Amino acid sequence: MTTEQYQEAVEWLFVQAPNYQIDGQKAYKPGLENIRRLCDFFGNPQEKIKCIHIGGTNGKGSTSNMLASVLQESGYKTGLFNSPHLIDFTERIKINGKNCDKEFVYHFIQKLKELPADIQPSFFEFTTIMAFEYFYQQQVDIAIIEVGLGGRLDSTNIILPLVSAITNVQLDHQNILGDTLEEIAFEKAGIIKSRIPIISGDENEVVKKIIKDKADEENTSFIDATVVETDLMSDLKGNYQKKNIRVVLALTEELRKLNFIISEKNLECGLLNVHRNTGFIGRWFEFSQNPLTVCDTAHNQAGLEYVFAQLNAINKHKHIILGFVNDKKIDDVLKILPGNAEFYFAKPSIQRGRSPQEYEDLLLEAKISYKILDSVQEAYLLAKENCRNGEMIFIGGSNFVVGEFLEKNLEISK
């Protein structure tokens, strides 16, 4: 297999299947019928591996990577399925921090081309079965599976995990999951299954009750991670990670009950070495120190509130680069922008990217100092040029903005 063959195969995958990352709502295929048929076609690999299921609006990527790091420190061969990817498709499927083998991806896509014509999976369903098969072939000890979108109807919900977690529930993807917190919580709680413990990291009593009621209905234990007390820290530096650490501790405790051997030292080292062990980046990721340059993939109002609060706590003038996709409520985001800053807006270079010209009237109303650039990279280069000693740069607003920035600049910085 050549590099060109691999690229062609992955491009085929993006073109053949509706892809939420590119197409948005029209690519979302709710329901489990397709994924069941896909799994049957491949011999149901998901039934042959031990899994942990992690859902939630924000924090599920950080939580799953922290837990993977802890399990790796404990000596377990750990599979990890996350989405979306920032730079390369193979980031979605990892074992012990190593991206999925490109040979496997290439050959698996050839098998996908042989699917019966009446099975027409989405891009995410394709990648989900690919992850299951890879983890089965590689005989992982445990696989951590992150929910793609929602929960109840998400294609990952075909698994029977050892334990599940819902990090939190916030308003996001309302056009798909529902307009209210209660409706979204109902969808997230759909991953709760009979006699499989569920851990909740949400502090909202309404959300907590919906998750607990579903746990009672399924005759399983409800574990409230918000009451966990700890002073353990992680190398993932966002202030919001304190909440995710509590969920990881509750998950670890449940795994110990299932005879996983995880020492306190494994736990401490795992949390402190997430980046080294899993390669996870993009969450309050300090790209450089001079000037201080931070990127974060927070993209809904709740996530951005945490990130902007952390920015406000830093006593530096800020150059903030933001970009959004079409389904984001930009007027809500503009109400919570950090102070002491100038802003650079650019369209993410994907089909769903929203041109800043479309919402410039909102920028004018917000009475902020801003510039509109043709690309994320142009915005970064201008911000860097304008950045004086003692000032900082922030890049965010979307997974795609951060992915574009890192793809252009990560190798240069090494």
N, C-alpha and C positions, 0 to 999 in steps of 0.2 A: 504493500500500500504506500503510495506517495503522498506528500503533503497536499498536492493538488486533488488527488482522489478523495482524501479526507474532507477537504473543503467543499468539494462538489457534493459529497454525500450529506454533509450537514446543511448545505444550502438547499438540497432536495427536501430535507426534513422541514425546514422553515417554509418552503414554498408549498409543499403538498398538504400540510396540515394547518388548519386555523390556529393562530398563535396569539394568545392573549397579550404577550409582550409587545407584539407589533399591531395586532388588529383590534385589541380592546374587547368590548362586550360581545361583539358578534362571534368571537372565537370561543366564548365560554360555553361548554357543553355540560349542563348540570345532569346529574344522574350517574348511576354506576353500571348501566347495561353494557356500554362500550368497553369499559375497563374489565368487566367480568369476562367478556368474550375474548378480549386481548389476552388476559391472563390464562384463560383456558387454552388458547392457541399455543401459548408457550409453556404449558404444563404447570400453571399456577406456582411460580417460584416464590411468591409472597407467602405461601403456606409452609415453606421449607426454611424460613429464616425467622429468628427472633427479632421483634421490632419494638420501638418506642414511637409513639405518635405525638407530635407537638403542633398545636394550632394556636390561633390568637391573631389579633389585628397587628400589634407591634411586638417586637421582641422575640418572635419565634426563631428567627435566624440566629440571633445572638445566643439564645438559650440552647438551641440544638448544638451549636458549635462549642459552647462552654461544656455541655455535657459530654460531647464527643471527646474533648480534650481530657476530661476527667477519666473517662473510660479507657482512653489510650494510655494515660499515666498508670492505670491499674492493670495494664497488660492485655487488654481485650482488643481484638481485631475489630475495628469499628467502622461500619458503613455510615455515610451521611448523605442524605438527599435534601438539597436546598434549592430554592428558586427565588428570583431569576438569577442568571449568571451576570457578572459585571463585564468580563472581558471575553472569556472562552467558554463555549458550551460545556466542556468537560468539568468545569467548576461545580456543576449541579450534582455530580455523582462522585463522591470521594471515598477512599478507604484509608484510614490512618493519615488523613491530611493530604493524600496524593490524589490528584485528579484522575478521573476515569481514563483508562487506556484508550488511546485514539484508534488503535487496531480494532478493539472490541466495538467501539462506536461505529466504525466503518462497516464491519461485518454484520452487526446487528441491524443497521439500516438496510442492508441488502435483504435481510430476512423480512423486514417490515414491508418491503416492496412486494413480497409474495403473499401478503394478507388477502383473504377472500374479499372480493369487491364490496360485499355488503357490510363489512366492518370499516367504518370511516372515522378513525379516531382524531381527536384534537392533538395539537403539538404536545400539550401537557400530558395527555394520556400516553402518547408515544414515549415521552421521557420517563414517565412513572414506571411503565413495564420494563424499560431499559434498565432503570435503577434496580428493580426487583431481581431481574435476571443476572445483572452484574454481581450483586451482593450474594446471590445464590451460588453462582459459578466460583466466586472467590472465597466462598465458605466463611463469611464473616461471623464473628461471635454474636454480634448485635448490630442492628441497623436502626439509625435514627431517621425517621421519616417526617419531614416538615409538610404540613398541609399547604396546598397551593393557594386556594381561595375559598373562604367560607369554612366548610367542614362537612356538613351533613351530606352534600351532593358532590363533594370533591373526590377526584378519582383515587386519592390516597386512602380514602375511607373504606377500601376493600380489605384492609389488613385487620388482623386480630392481634393487637399489641399486648405487651406485658403490662404496660402502664401508659396513660395518656396525660397530656397537660394542655391547658389553655392559658396562655400567658396573660392576656387581657382582652377586653372587647371595647373597641372604639368605633366611631363613625368613619367608615371607609367603604368604597365600592357600593354605595347606597343604590346605584342603578341596578345592581345585581342581587345584593343581600338583604335589602330592605332599608327603609328610611329612618327607622328608630333603633335605639340601642337594644331594645328588647327583641326586635326582629333579628338583628344581627347576632345577638347572644344565642337565640334559638338555633340559628344556623351553625354557629361555632360549637354549641353543645351537642350537635349531631354526631360528633366523633366519640361520644360517651357510649360504651358498650357494656353489656351484662357482665358483672363480676370483674371488670377491669378497672382498677383504681383510677380516679381522675384528680389531677392537681389543678387548682385554680390560683392564678396570681393576681386576680382583679380585686381592687379595693372597693369598687362600687357595690353597694348592698343589693341593688336591683339585679345586677348581673350575677352576683354571687348566688342569689336565690334561684335564678333560672338554671344555673349550672348544678346547684345542689338538688333542686327538684328533679332534674333529669337523672342525676346520679341515683336518687332514691327510686325513681321509676325503673331504672335498670338494675336495681338491687346491688349497687356497688358503692365503695367507700369514696367519700368526698374529702379531699385534703386541702385545707386552706393555707397556701404558702405565705399569705400576707402576715401571718402570726409568727413565722420563723424569725428567730433573732440570730444575727451573725455579724461579725466584723471582718469576714473574709473579703478580699478584694480580687479584682481581675485586671489583666492587662488591657481589657476592653474598657476604655476610659470614660465613656459617656456616663453622666450622673444617673441616667435611667437604668444602667446595668445593675444597680443595687436591687431593684425589683426582680430582674431576671435571675440574679444569683440565688435569691430565695426559692425560686421555682426549681433551679438546678439542685439545691440542697434537698428539697422535698422529693424530687425524682430519685436522687441518690439514695435517700432513706428507703424508698419503696424497692429499689433494686437490691439493696442489702437484704431486705426481707425475702427476696427471691434467690438468695445465696450468691449474689455477685459480691466479690471481695473488693471493697473500695476503702482504703485506709484514709485517715484524716490527712496524711501527707499527700496521698494521691489526689485528694480533693483540693487541697491548697495549691499544689503544683499545677494541677489541671487548670484551675481558674486563672493562675498567673501566667500561663503559657499557651493561651488559646491561639494567638497568631502563629507562634512557632509550630504548634502541633497540628493545626487545621488549615493554616493559610488564610484564615478569615479576615477580610478587610472591608472597609466601607462604612463602619459604624464608629463615629468619632475617631476616624483614622488620621493620625498625625503624619501627613505626607512629608512635611519638612519642618525644621525648627527655625530656619533663617531664610525668609520670614516664616513665622509660624503659619502653617497651611494645613487646614483641617477639612476633611470631607465626611459627609454623613448622608446615608440614603433615606433618612426620614422623609416621608412624602405625603402624609396626611396631617390634619390639623393637630391631632393629639401628639403625634411623634415630633412634629415641628415645634410645638410648644415647649417640649422638654429640651430640644436642641437649642432653640432660640434663648431660653432661660439660661442655659449654660454659657452661651455666647455673651449674653448681657452681664454675666458675672465676671467676665474677663475685661479688665480695665485697659483695653487697647482700642484704637480706631480700627474699624473693620472694613474690608473690601469683600462684599458678599455676592457670590455668583449663584444665580438661581435659574432654574428652568422647570417647566411643568408639562404634563400630558393633558390631553383634552378633557378628561373627566374630573379634573381637580377643581374645587371651588376656590379660585384664586382670590376672590374678594375677602374670604375668611382668613386666608394666609396673610394677606397684606395688613390686616388689623393687628397682627401679632409680631410684625417684623422687629428685629432688634434695633436699638438706638445706636448712636455714635457710629454710623456706618454710611458708606456709599454702596450702591447696588449696580449689578451688571446682570442683565437678563438676556438669555439666549434660548433658542428653540432646541430641544434634544433632537438629534438627527435620526429620528424614527418616524414612521407614518403617523403615530399617535401624538407626536410632539406638537405643542401649541406655540404658535408664533407670538412673541411679545407684542407685536403690533396690534394683535387682536384684543389685548387687554390693556393697551397703553392708557386708555381713559381712566382705568382704575389706578394706574401708577400715578397719573397726574393728580387724581383725587387724594391719593395717599400723602402727597406733598413730601416726597422723598427725593434724594439726589440719586439719579439713575442714568444708565446708558443702556442702549439696546445694541447687541452685537449679533453678527451672522452665525456664530458658532460658539460652543462652550470653550474651545481652545482659544479663540480670539478674545473671549471675555477674560480667560485666565491670564493670557499674556499681557493684556491691558492692565488688569488688576495688579499683576506682578510689577509692571512698569511704574504704576502709581503708588505702590506700597513703600512707605518710608520706614526708617528705623523705628522699631517699637510698635509697628502696626501688624495686622494679621489678615489672612485670606481665608474665606470659607467657601466651599463648593457644595451645593446640595439642591434639594427640592424634588429630586427624582432619582430612582435607581439608574436611569439612563444617562443623566447628567454626570453622576459620579463614575459610571462605567466608561463614558467617553473620555472624561478627564484622566482616569487611571490608564486607560489604553494608550493615550497619547504620551503620557508623562512618566509612568512607572518605570519603564526600562531606562529612560534617560537619567532618572535619579539614582540608579544603582551604581 
